[in-house]
């Protein structure tokens, strides 16, 4: 089952590479967030919400599950 970040990225029609470019991070960073190897910083969540076209509250509520 895909994690929330994967679901949101795919729903936005983005690849890891295109999401990384828009967020100003490396593709490997997106991969680590999606696998749970690391978590995005709180300051990055607003940008993720904007790029993935989702509500930041959805990200904050699920942050503990990443």
VORO-337065 format. One record per residue (C-alpha): x, y, z; residue number from 0. Coordinates in Angstrom, 1 decimal, m for minus. Example, Ala and Ser with C-alpha at 12.3 -4.5 7.8 and 13.67 -1.06 7.14 Angstrom:
<rs>
12.3/m4.5/7.8/0
13.7/m1.1/7.1/1
</rs>
This chain:
<rs>
0.0/0.0/0.0/0
1.3/3.4/m0.9/1
2.1/5.9/1.8/2
0.1/9.2/2.0/3
3.0/11.1/0.4/4
3.1/8.6/m2.6/5
m0.7/8.8/m2.9/6
m0.7/12.6/m2.9/7
2.2/12.9/m5.3/8
0.6/10.5/m7.8/9
m2.8/12.2/m7.4/10
m1.0/15.5/m8.4/11
0.3/13.7/m11.5/12
3.9/14.0/m10.5/13
6.9/11.6/m10.7/14
9.4/11.7/m7.9/15
11.8/13.6/m10.2/16
9.2/16.3/m11.1/17
8.1/16.6/m7.5/18
11.8/17.0/m6.5/19
12.4/19.7/m9.1/20
9.3/21.7/m7.9/21
10.2/21.3/m4.3/22
13.9/22.1/m4.7/23
15.2/18.9/m3.4/24
16.8/15.8/m4.8/25
14.8/12.8/m6.1/26
16.5/10.7/m3.5/27
15.0/13.0/m0.8/28
11.5/12.4/m2.1/29
12.2/8.6/m2.1/30
13.4/8.8/1.5/31
10.3/10.7/2.6/32
8.0/8.2/0.8/33
9.8/5.2/2.2/34
9.9/6.6/5.8/35
13.7/6.7/5.9/36
13.4/10.4/6.7/37
10.7/13.0/7.2/38
10.3/16.4/5.6/39
10.9/19.3/7.9/40
7.8/21.2/9.1/41
8.8/24.2/7.0/42
8.7/22.0/3.9/43
5.2/20.8/4.5/44
3.6/24.1/3.3/45
5.5/23.8/0.0/46
4.6/20.1/m0.3/47
0.9/20.9/0.2/48
1.1/23.6/m2.5/49
2.9/21.4/m5.0/50
0.8/18.3/m4.3/51
m2.4/20.4/m4.1/52
m3.5/19.2/m0.7/53
m4.4/20.7/2.6/54
m1.4/21.1/5.0/55
m3.6/19.8/7.8/56
m3.8/16.4/6.0/57
0.0/16.3/6.0/58
0.3/17.4/9.7/59
m2.3/14.9/10.9/60
m0.5/12.0/9.1/61
3.1/13.1/9.8/62
3.5/10.6/12.7/63
2.7/7.7/10.3/64
5.6/8.5/7.9/65
</rs>
